Amino acid sequence: MVPAHPLALQGAVPCAEPLGCARPRPASIAPSPPIPPQRARQRLAGRDPRQQRLRHRLAPTAPPRTRAVVLHAGHRPTLCQEALRLARLLQALIPDEPEVHSLAALLEIQASRIQARTGPDGEPVLLNDQDRSRWDRILIRRGLAALERARTDHPGPYALQAEIAACHARARTPAETDWARIASRYADLARLVPSPVIELNRAVAVAQAAGPAAGLALVRALADEPALAGYHLLPSVLGDLLVKLGRPDEARAEFERAAALAGNARERALLLDRAAVCGS
């Protein structure tokens, strides 16, 4: 699992239902078969062979479908609550696996921002523009507690992403965000799970910590990455940095290019709005 969106457009995982409400099963998820009593007793006692194999499925080399379910939980509201439930179940089944607690921490903290990530008409609200008083402090505390349980000398990919999420969660205002630490954690993550998207996230964090010129140099270096061809958030980040550098005409062109690539109507509208501001 790698971050799906650069920090320039980062929002919370959009859970549809508040915690504790009924969880309707999405049509795309088949009902689980009944668990035989013997296997249930093995699971409770920690002797189920499948439980042992479960540890390996949390590695970066896990099957694509395993990663995709977790990654897209934030983009499928009906999956979000189920993702949280499953993460908590994994904590109970494999309490000595740090990456299990890291995954739970990441999901709890991301879910804490659900109430703030969209406006009254459903439009996306950028992270720095969110009303942080609407962040769910209970979920944040749960996430931070899970992250503490995950402490290890060799953090894995979920731990690094959870630490990044925790930096945002601890900041009561955008100005209090520890961007230097976020940039460092993204650098560590890129070494573990090399990805142009992670590098794009790192560039945004570097821009926040060291200035937009430093971030722009890193983003320009990613311009020819095949994996980012057609990825609308690359020109979106470029536009944001160019605005900060006082280059509105170039920024407008990048926002318009990002809007043309965006597949989400609300994100497209947001990007066009930003382009219009650059031209005014």
Secondary structure, 3 states (H helix, E strand, C coil): CCCCCCHHHCCCCCCCCCCCCCCCCCCCCCCCCCCCHHHHHHHHHCCCHHHHHHHHHHCCCCCHHHHHHHHHHHHCHHHHHHHHHHHHHHHHHCCCCHHHHHHHHHHHHHHCCHHHCECCCCCECCHHHCCHHHCCHHHHHHHHHHHHHCCCCCCCHHHHHHHHHHHHHHCCCHHHCCHHHHHHHHHHHHHHCCCHHHHHHHHHHHHHHHCHHHHHHHHHCCCCCHHHCCCCHHHHHHHHHHHHCCCHHHHHHHHHHHHHHCCCHHHHHHHHHHHHHHHC
